[in-house]
Amino acid sequence: MEFIFFSASLFLLFVATLHYLLFLVYRNPVVPRVARFSLFLALAAQGGFFLVRTLGGGMPLGTSLYESLIFFSWCIVLCYLLLTLKYKIPVLGAFVIPMAFILSAAAALLPNKGTGEIPPALKSYWLFIHVPLSFLGDAMFVLAFGAGVMYLLQEKQLKSKKPGVLYHRLPSLEVLDSINYRALTIGFPLLTLGIITGSIWAQYAWGAYWQWDPKETWSLITWLIYAAVLHGRLTVGWRGRKAAVFSIVGFAAVLFTFFGVNLILKGLHSYN
């Protein structure tokens, strides 16, 4: 059953990704509707996957790379659907949803798909607080990244003497900057709470709030980057291009914190 739910979600994410990318070329209103409907179904299928895995005796939230990739994908889809309640811009899906599909596809390619073993000291309800907060914060940064990339592309189109096809597909710079700002102002508090709850959990588990583990260090670096972006926006008036560039840089830090630290820099948070 678990395999069926996962396979269905992967297929539906592929359908959604394909339709959002097609929308960049064909502005048929039916295309994004199919993509959006596919996302709702994918979200439900991923939810079924976690339910079956949990009922099977596991604690699937972030206990292995396989589960973490799927949960990150789920968070991206959820945050995207929630954000589109305010911003009716389906083209944003072409820059966000492929990431959700790539994460799930990467999970499918992993040789080890078992539930990660949790040390007794880490078996705590803090797992279900810290992990969702952290992943949801990262998912909002994916949206900020997508809006940042779109902003730079649209800016390039506007400066060009002969704007290309994307000029008529992408929203205005003001709207893209607004999406970027909204994603950052939601993602940053979530990341902050994720770090705080992680520290509290570490105190219970290891007797110290902070041990400068590679994951902790790079989470702090990521936090500082986004703190600098928001500080610049609120005090110095950073907008537009600067905010877009720093959102992309911050997302690079998110990816390294998630992949680089777990796979290269071994520590307390590394997956087995």
C-alpha contacts under 8 A as a table, 3 or more apart, distances in Angstrom:
res1	aa1	res2	aa2	distance
1	M	4	I	5.07
1	M	5	F	6.34
1	M	49	F	7.94
1	M	52	V	7.36
2	E	5	F	5.29
2	E	6	F	6.27
2	E	48	G	7.70
2	E	49	F	5.24
2	E	52	V	6.00
2	E	53	R	6.73
3	F	6	F	5.16
3	F	7	S	5.94
3	F	49	F	7.74
4	I	7	S	5.17
4	I	8	A	6.00
5	F	8	A	5.21
5	F	9	S	6.19
5	F	45	A	5.11
5	F	46	Q	6.44
5	F	48	G	6.15
5	F	49	F	5.21
6	F	9	S	5.12
6	F	10	L	6.15
6	F	45	A	6.75
6	F	46	Q	6.27
6	F	49	F	5.95
7	S	10	L	5.13
7	S	11	F	6.20
8	A	11	F	5.19
8	A	12	L	6.12
8	A	42	A	7.13
8	A	45	A	6.50
9	S	12	L	5.09
9	S	13	L	6.05
9	S	41	L	7.41
9	S	42	A	4.40
9	S	43	L	7.23
9	S	45	A	5.23
9	S	46	Q	5.85
10	L	13	L	5.16
10	L	14	F	6.24
10	L	42	A	7.38
10	L	101	F	6.79
10	L	104	S	6.30
10	L	105	A	6.87
11	F	14	F	5.05
11	F	15	V	6.29
12	L	15	V	4.98
12	L	16	A	6.16
12	L	38	S	5.40
12	L	39	L	6.76
12	L	41	L	7.05
12	L	42	A	5.42
13	L	16	A	5.02
13	L	17	T	5.99
13	L	38	S	6.91
13	L	39	L	6.46
13	L	42	A	6.20
13	L	97	I	7.59
13	L	100	A	7.36
13	L	101	F	5.41
14	F	17	T	5.07
14	F	18	L	6.05
14	F	101	F	6.21
15	V	18	L	5.19
15	V	19	H	6.21
15	V	35	A	6.73
15	V	38	S	6.79
16	A	19	H	5.23
16	A	20	Y	6.14
16	A	34	V	7.18
16	A	35	A	4.06
16	A	36	R	6.85
16	A	38	S	5.62
16	A	39	L	6.26
16	A	97	I	7.43
17	T	20	Y	5.24
17	T	21	L	6.20
17	T	35	A	7.16
17	T	93	G	7.61
17	T	94	A	6.67
17	T	97	I	5.82
17	T	98	P	5.41
17	T	101	F	7.13
18	L	21	L	5.24
18	L	22	L	6.11
19	H	22	L	4.89
19	H	23	F	6.13
19	H	31	V	5.72
19	H	32	P	6.43
19	H	34	V	7.17
19	H	35	A	5.53
20	Y	23	F	5.01
20	Y	24	L	6.94
20	Y	31	V	7.20
20	Y	32	P	6.08
20	Y	35	A	6.31
20	Y	90	P	7.39
20	Y	91	V	6.58
20	Y	93	G	5.80
20	Y	94	A	4.73
21	L	24	L	5.40
21	L	25	V	7.38
21	L	94	A	5.11
22	L	25	V	5.34
22	L	26	Y	5.90
22	L	31	V	7.47
23	F	26	Y	4.93
23	F	27	R	5.35
23	F	28	N	6.94
23	F	31	V	6.29
23	F	32	P	6.73
23	F	91	V	6.82
23	F	94	A	7.83
24	L	27	R	6.90
24	L	91	V	6.78
24	L	94	A	7.46
24	L	166	L	7.26
24	L	169	R	6.34
25	V	165	V	7.95
27	R	31	V	7.70
28	N	31	V	5.70
28	N	32	P	7.88
29	P	32	P	6.14
29	P	33	R	6.85
30	V	33	R	5.18
30	V	34	V	6.35
31	V	34	V	5.35
31	V	35	A	6.42
32	P	35	A	4.82
32	P	36	R	5.99
32	P	90	P	6.12
33	R	36	R	5.09
33	R	37	F	6.11
34	V	37	F	5.20
34	V	38	S	6.11
35	A	38	S	5.08
35	A	39	L	6.27
36	R	39	L	5.04
36	R	40	F	6.51
37	F	40	F	5.27
37	F	41	L	6.46
38	S	41	L	5.13
38	S	42	A	6.04
39	L	42	A	4.89
39	L	43	L	6.01
39	L	77	V	6.86
40	F	43	L	5.11
40	F	44	A	6.34
41	L	44	A	5.11
41	L	45	A	6.13
42	A	45	A	4.96
42	A	46	Q	6.06
43	L	46	Q	5.23
43	L	47	G	6.15
43	L	74	W	6.25
43	L	77	V	6.85
43	L	78	L	7.12
44	A	47	G	4.96
44	A	48	G	6.20
45	A	48	G	4.98
45	A	49	F	6.25
46	Q	49	F	4.91
46	Q	50	F	6.44
46	Q	70	I	7.59
46	Q	74	W	6.60
47	G	50	F	5.28
47	G	51	L	6.19
48	G	51	L	5.00
48	G	52	V	6.13
49	F	52	V	5.39
49	F	53	R	6.15
50	F	53	R	4.99
50	F	54	T	5.95
50	F	60	P	6.59
51	L	54	T	5.14
51	L	55	L	6.11
52	V	55	L	5.12
52	V	56	G	6.13
53	R	56	G	5.08
53	R	57	G	7.00
53	R	58	G	5.99
53	R	59	M	7.69
53	R	60	P	6.59
54	T	57	G	5.46
54	T	58	G	4.86
54	T	59	M	5.73
54	T	60	P	6.25
55	L	58	G	7.09
58	G	115	T	6.18
59	M	63	T	6.87
59	M	115	T	7.41
60	P	63	T	5.82
60	P	64	S	7.68
60	P	67	E	5.98
60	P	115	T	6.54
60	P	116	G	7.75
61	L	67	E	6.51
61	L	68	S	6.54
61	L	71	F	6.94
61	L	127	L	7.45
61	L	128	F	7.21
61	L	131	V	6.71
61	L	132	P	7.78
62	G	65	L	6.98
62	G	67	E	5.79
62	G	68	S	4.48
62	G	71	F	7.47
62	G	131	V	6.71
63	T	67	E	6.70
63	T	68	S	7.02
63	T	115	T	6.60
63	T	116	G	4.62
63	T	117	E	6.87
63	T	118	I	6.76
63	T	271	Y	7.44
64	S	67	E	5.39
64	S	68	S	6.07
64	S	114	G	7.59
64	S	115	T	6.20
64	S	116	G	4.57
64	S	117	E	7.97
64	S	271	Y	5.67
64	S	272	N	7.15
65	L	68	S	4.98
65	L	69	L	6.06
65	L	107	A	7.63
65	L	271	Y	6.14
66	Y	69	L	5.48
66	Y	70	I	6.62
66	Y	107	A	5.04
66	Y	108	A	7.86
66	Y	110	L	6.86
66	Y	112	N	7.36
66	Y	113	K	5.71
66	Y	114	G	7.70
67	E	70	I	5.26
67	E	71	F	6.05
67	E	107	A	7.67
67	E	113	K	7.83
67	E	115	T	7.48
68	S	71	F	5.03
68	S	72	F	5.93
69	L	72	F	5.18
69	L	73	S	6.21
69	L	103	L	5.41
69	L	104	S	6.13
69	L	106	A	7.50
69	L	107	A	5.90
70	I	73	S	5.02
70	I	74	W	6.20
70	I	103	L	6.63
70	I	104	S	5.31
70	I	107	A	6.67
71	F	74	W	4.93
71	F	75	C	6.21
71	F	135	F	7.78
72	F	75	C	5.12
72	F	76	I	6.30
72	F	100	A	7.50
72	F	103	L	7.48
72	F	135	F	5.92
72	F	136	L	7.76
72	F	139	A	6.99
73	S	76	I	5.19
73	S	77	V	6.41
73	S	99	M	7.53
73	S	100	A	4.33
73	S	101	F	7.02
73	S	103	L	5.94
73	S	104	S	6.32
74	W	77	V	5.26
74	W	78	L	6.17
74	W	100	A	7.28
75	C	78	L	5.05
75	C	79	C	6.03
75	C	135	F	6.64
75	C	136	L	5.61
75	C	139	A	5.82
76	I	79	C	5.26
76	I	80	Y	6.02
76	I	96	V	7.79
76	I	97	I	7.50
76	I	100	A	6.16
76	I	136	L	7.42
76	I	139	A	4.69
76	I	140	M	7.21
76	I	142	V	7.23
76	I	143	L	7.94
77	V	80	Y	5.15
77	V	81	L	6.18
77	V	97	I	6.89
77	V	100	A	6.79
78	L	81	L	5.29
78	L	82	L	6.24
79	C	82	L	5.10
79	C	83	L	6.05
79	C	136	L	7.38
79	C	139	A	6.62
79	C	140	M	6.45
80	Y	83	L	5.14
80	Y	84	T	6.20
80	Y	93	G	7.66
80	Y	96	V	7.72
80	Y	143	L	7.07
81	L	84	T	5.22
81	L	85	L	6.79
82	L	85	L	5.44
82	L	86	K	7.78
83	L	86	K	5.80
83	L	87	Y	6.33
84	T	87	Y	4.64
84	T	88	K	5.38
84	T	89	I	6.82
84	T	90	P	7.70
85	L	88	K	6.72
87	Y	179	I	7.76
89	I	92	L	5.91
89	I	171	P	7.64
90	P	93	G	5.59
90	P	94	A	7.76
91	V	94	A	5.49
91	V	95	F	7.51
91	V	169	R	7.27
91	V	170	L	6.92
92	L	95	F	5.49
92	L	96	V	6.42
92	L	146	G	6.97
92	L	147	A	7.13
93	G	96	V	5.01
93	G	97	I	5.23
93	G	98	P	7.85
94	A	97	I	6.14
94	A	98	P	6.71
95	F	98	P	6.61
95	F	99	M	7.80
95	F	146	G	5.11
95	F	147	A	7.80
95	F	149	V	7.92
95	F	150	M	7.72
96	V	99	M	5.69
96	V	100	A	7.17
96	V	142	V	6.66
96	V	143	L	6.22
96	V	146	G	5.68
97	I	100	A	5.07
97	I	101	F	6.39
98	P	101	F	5.01
98	P	102	I	6.03
99	M	102	I	5.04
99	M	103	L	6.18
100	A	103	L	5.29
100	A	104	S	6.42
101	F	104	S	5.23
101	F	105	A	6.01
102	I	105	A	4.98
102	I	106	A	5.97
103	L	106	A	5.09
103	L	107	A	6.30
104	S	107	A	4.97
104	S	108	A	6.34
105	A	108	A	5.04
105	A	109	L	6.52
106	A	109	L	5.19
106	A	110	L	6.61
107	A	110	L	5.36
107	A	113	K	7.96
110	L	113	K	6.63
116	G	271	Y	7.74
116	G	272	N	7.29
118	I	122	L	6.27
118	I	123	K	6.54
119	P	122	L	5.48
119	P	123	K	6.81
120	P	123	K	5.37
121	A	124	S	7.71
121	A	204	Y	7.98
121	A	205	A	5.03
121	A	206	W	7.58
122	L	127	L	7.74
122	L	201	W	7.95
122	L	205	A	5.77
123	K	127	L	7.41
124	S	127	L	5.87
125	Y	128	F	5.56
125	Y	129	I	6.98
126	W	129	I	5.01
126	W	130	H	5.80
126	W	197	T	7.19
126	W	198	G	7.73
126	W	201	W	5.98
127	L	130	H	5.47
127	L	131	V	5.80
127	L	201	W	8.00
128	F	131	V	5.97
128	F	132	P	6.45
129	I	132	P	5.91
129	I	133	L	6.33
129	I	194	G	7.81
129	I	197	T	7.20
130	H	133	L	5.42
130	H	134	S	6.19
130	H	193	L	7.71
130	H	194	G	5.05
130	H	195	I	7.56
130	H	197	T	5.39
130	H	198	G	5.59
131	V	134	S	5.23
131	V	135	F	6.12
131	V	194	G	7.04
132	P	135	F	5.19
132	P	136	L	5.86
132	P	194	G	7.95
133	L	136	L	5.30
133	L	137	G	6.12
133	L	190	L	5.41
133	L	191	L	6.54
133	L	193	L	6.68
133	L	194	G	5.00
134	S	137	G	5.20
134	S	138	D	6.31
134	S	190	L	6.42
134	S	191	L	5.25
134	S	193	L	7.67
134	S	194	G	4.65
134	S	195	I	7.39
135	F	138	D	5.02
135	F	139	A	6.06
136	L	139	A	4.90
136	L	140	M	6.32
136	L	187	G	7.16
136	L	190	L	6.83
136	L	191	L	7.91
137	G	140	M	5.26
137	G	141	F	6.51
137	G	186	I	7.32
137	G	187	G	4.16
137	G	188	F	6.43
137	G	189	P	7.56
137	G	190	L	4.77
137	G	191	L	4.89
137	G	194	G	7.99
138	D	141	F	4.98
138	D	142	V	6.45
138	D	187	G	6.67
138	D	191	L	7.16
138	D	254	V	6.82
139	A	142	V	5.03
139	A	143	L	6.72
139	A	187	G	7.54
140	M	143	L	5.08
140	M	144	A	6.36
140	M	183	A	5.29
140	M	184	L	6.89
140	M	186	I	6.93
140	M	187	G	4.93
141	F	144	A	4.80
141	F	145	F	5.98
141	F	183	A	6.49
141	F	184	L	6.49
141	F	187	G	6.07
141	F	247	S	7.42
141	F	250	G	7.86
141	F	251	F	6.34
142	V	145	F	4.96
142	V	146	G	6.17
142	V	251	F	6.77
143	L	146	G	5.01
143	L	147	A	6.17
143	L	180	N	7.29
143	L	183	A	6.25
144	A	147	A	5.12
144	A	148	G	6.00
144	A	179	I	7.03
144	A	180	N	4.58
144	A	181	Y	7.44
144	A	183	A	5.34
144	A	184	L	6.32
144	A	244	A	7.88
144	A	247	S	6.11
144	A	248	I	7.92
145	F	148	G	4.94
145	F	149	V	6.20
145	F	180	N	7.60
145	F	244	A	7.36
145	F	247	S	5.41
145	F	248	I	5.17
145	F	251	F	6.31
146	G	149	V	5.24
146	G	150	M	6.24
147	A	150	M	5.05
147	A	151	Y	6.04
147	A	176	L	5.63
147	A	177	D	7.29
147	A	179	I	6.42
147	A	180	N	5.51
147	A	244	A	7.39
148	G	151	Y	5.01
148	G	152	L	6.38
148	G	176	L	7.39
148	G	177	D	7.64
148	G	180	N	6.51
148	G	241	R	7.93
148	G	243	A	7.45
148	G	244	A	4.01
148	G	245	V	6.64
148	G	247	S	6.29
148	G	248	I	6.58
149	V	152	L	5.30
149	V	153	L	6.26
149	V	244	A	6.91
149	V	248	I	7.41
150	M	153	L	5.09
150	M	154	Q	6.04
150	M	170	L	7.12
150	M	176	L	7.19
151	Y	154	Q	5.18
151	Y	155	E	6.00
151	Y	173	L	5.96
151	Y	176	L	5.90
151	Y	177	D	7.15
151	Y	240	G	7.38
151	Y	241	R	7.27
151	Y	244	A	6.71
152	L	155	E	5.07
152	L	156	K	6.17
152	L	241	R	6.68
152	L	244	A	7.09
153	L	156	K	5.15
153	L	157	Q	6.29
153	L	166	L	7.94
154	Q	157	Q	4.92
154	Q	158	L	6.18
154	Q	166	L	7.31
154	Q	167	Y	6.09
154	Q	170	L	6.60
154	Q	171	P	7.96
154	Q	172	S	7.62
154	Q	173	L	6.95
155	E	158	L	5.11
155	E	159	K	6.29
155	E	173	L	7.14
156	K	159	K	5.20
156	K	160	S	6.20
157	Q	160	S	5.14
157	Q	162	K	7.72
157	Q	163	P	4.88
157	Q	164	G	6.54
157	Q	166	L	7.50
157	Q	167	Y	5.76
158	L	161	K	7.78
158	L	163	P	6.48
158	L	167	Y	7.35
159	K	163	P	7.96
160	S	163	P	5.53
163	P	166	L	7.75
163	P	167	Y	5.94
164	G	167	Y	5.74
164	G	168	H	7.94
165	V	168	H	5.99
165	V	169	R	6.83
166	L	169	R	4.80
166	L	170	L	5.93
167	Y	170	L	5.74
168	H	171	P	7.82
171	P	175	V	6.38
171	P	176	L	6.66
172	S	175	V	5.35
172	S	176	L	6.37
173	L	176	L	5.11
173	L	177	D	6.03
173	L	240	G	7.28
174	E	177	D	5.16
174	E	178	S	6.17
174	E	240	G	7.87
175	V	178	S	4.98
175	V	179	I	6.28
176	L	179	I	5.10
176	L	180	N	6.19
177	D	180	N	5.00
177	D	181	Y	6.15
177	D	239	R	7.01
177	D	240	G	5.73
177	D	243	A	7.91
177	D	244	A	7.69
178	S	181	Y	5.11
178	S	182	R	6.10
179	I	182	R	5.11
179	I	183	A	6.10
180	N	183	A	5.31
180	N	184	L	6.23
180	N	243	A	7.82
180	N	244	A	7.34
180	N	247	S	7.95
181	Y	184	L	5.13
181	Y	185	T	6.12
182	R	185	T	5.24
182	R	186	I	6.35
183	A	186	I	5.34
183	A	187	G	5.86
184	L	187	G	5.02
184	L	188	F	5.73
184	L	226	Y	7.59
184	L	230	L	7.45
185	T	188	F	5.68
185	T	189	P	6.93
185	T	230	L	7.66
186	I	189	P	5.96
186	I	190	L	6.59
187	G	190	L	5.16
187	G	191	L	6.13
188	F	191	L	5.10
188	F	192	T	6.09
188	F	223	W	7.47
188	F	226	Y	6.82
188	F	227	A	7.50
189	P	192	T	4.90
189	P	193	L	6.09
190	L	193	L	5.16
190	L	194	G	6.03
191	L	194	G	4.85
191	L	195	I	6.22
191	L	223	W	7.19
192	T	195	I	5.22
192	T	196	I	6.23
192	T	223	W	7.31
193	L	196	I	4.99
193	L	197	T	5.96
194	G	197	T	5.32
194	G	198	G	5.94
195	I	198	G	4.98
195	I	199	S	6.17
195	I	219	S	7.55
196	I	199	S	5.13
196	I	200	I	6.38
197	T	200	I	5.03
197	T	201	W	6.07
198	G	201	W	5.00
198	G	202	A	6.05
199	S	202	A	4.95
199	S	203	Q	6.27
199	S	208	A	7.87
199	S	209	Y	4.62
199	S	210	W	6.20
200	I	203	Q	5.13
200	I	204	Y	6.55
200	I	209	Y	6.06
201	W	204	Y	5.21
201	W	205	A	6.11
201	W	209	Y	7.77
202	A	205	A	4.95
202	A	206	W	5.41
202	A	207	G	6.68
202	A	208	A	6.05
202	A	209	Y	5.45
202	A	210	W	7.22
203	Q	206	W	5.52
203	Q	207	G	4.38
203	Q	208	A	4.41
203	Q	209	Y	4.66
203	Q	210	W	7.88
204	Y	207	G	5.78
204	Y	208	A	7.72
208	A	211	Q	6.73
210	W	213	D	7.83
210	W	216	E	7.56
211	Q	216	E	7.67
212	W	215	K	7.91
212	W	216	E	5.75
212	W	217	T	5.51
213	D	216	E	5.12
213	D	217	T	6.08
213	D	267	G	6.01
213	D	268	L	6.56
213	D	269	H	7.77
214	P	217	T	5.02
214	P	218	W	6.10
214	P	261	V	6.30
214	P	265	L	6.53
214	P	266	K	7.43
214	P	267	G	6.21
215	K	218	W	5.31
215	K	219	S	5.96
215	K	257	T	6.25
215	K	261	V	5.96
215	K	262	N	7.60
215	K	267	G	7.37
215	K	268	L	7.95
215	K	269	H	6.27
216	E	219	S	5.08
216	E	220	L	6.21
217	T	220	L	5.15
217	T	221	I	6.32
218	W	221	I	4.81
218	W	222	T	6.07
218	W	253	A	7.46
218	W	256	F	7.92
218	W	257	T	5.57
218	W	261	V	7.82
219	S	222	T	5.08
219	S	223	W	6.10
219	S	254	V	7.78
219	S	257	T	6.38
220	L	223	W	4.91
220	L	224	L	6.12
221	I	224	L	5.11
221	I	225	I	6.32
221	I	253	A	7.56
222	T	225	I	5.19
222	T	226	Y	6.45
222	T	250	G	6.17
222	T	253	A	5.57
222	T	254	V	6.34
222	T	257	T	7.92
223	W	226	Y	5.36
223	W	227	A	5.94
224	L	227	A	4.87
224	L	228	A	6.03
225	I	228	A	5.16
225	I	229	V	6.39
225	I	246	F	7.63
225	I	250	G	5.88
226	Y	229	V	4.92
226	Y	230	L	6.22
226	Y	246	F	7.83
226	Y	247	S	7.50
226	Y	250	G	6.33
227	A	230	L	5.27
227	A	231	H	5.94
228	A	231	H	5.00
228	A	232	G	5.93
229	V	232	G	5.12
229	V	233	R	6.22
229	V	238	W	7.71
229	V	243	A	6.42
229	V	246	F	6.50
229	V	247	S	7.62
230	L	233	R	5.01
230	L	234	L	6.09
231	H	234	L	5.22
231	H	235	T	5.85
231	H	236	V	7.48
232	G	235	T	5.45
232	G	236	V	4.92
232	G	237	G	6.06
232	G	238	W	5.19
233	R	236	V	5.93
233	R	237	G	4.65
233	R	238	W	4.26
233	R	239	R	6.18
233	R	243	A	7.47
234	L	237	G	5.90
234	L	238	W	7.50
235	T	238	W	8.00
238	W	242	K	6.15
238	W	243	A	6.11
239	R	242	K	6.01
239	R	243	A	5.30
239	R	244	A	7.88
240	G	243	A	5.53
240	G	244	A	6.12
241	R	244	A	5.01
241	R	245	V	6.08
242	K	245	V	5.21
242	K	246	F	6.18
243	A	246	F	5.26
243	A	247	S	6.06
244	A	247	S	5.11
244	A	248	I	6.44
245	V	248	I	5.19
245	V	249	V	6.32
246	F	249	V	4.85
246	F	250	G	5.91
247	S	250	G	5.02
247	S	251	F	6.13
248	I	251	F	5.08
248	I	252	A	6.34
249	V	252	A	5.11
249	V	253	A	6.57
250	G	253	A	5.07
250	G	254	V	6.35
251	F	254	V	4.78
251	F	255	L	6.23
252	A	255	L	5.15
252	A	256	F	6.29
253	A	256	F	5.09
253	A	257	T	6.03
254	V	257	T	5.08
254	V	258	F	6.15
255	L	258	F	5.09
255	L	259	F	5.82
255	L	260	G	7.24
256	F	259	F	5.18
256	F	260	G	4.42
256	F	261	V	6.28
257	T	260	G	5.88
257	T	261	V	5.27
257	T	262	N	7.41
258	F	261	V	6.25
258	F	262	N	6.27
259	F	262	N	5.31
259	F	263	L	5.86
259	F	264	I	7.88
260	G	263	L	5.36
260	G	264	I	5.29
260	G	265	L	6.71
261	V	264	I	5.47
261	V	265	L	4.64
261	V	266	K	6.77
261	V	270	S	7.14
262	N	265	L	6.25
262	N	266	K	6.50
262	N	267	G	7.84
262	N	269	H	6.86
262	N	270	S	4.50
262	N	271	Y	6.04
263	L	266	K	7.05
263	L	270	S	6.97
263	L	271	Y	7.51
265	L	270	S	7.74
266	K	269	H	7.67
266	K	270	S	5.56
267	G	270	S	5.34
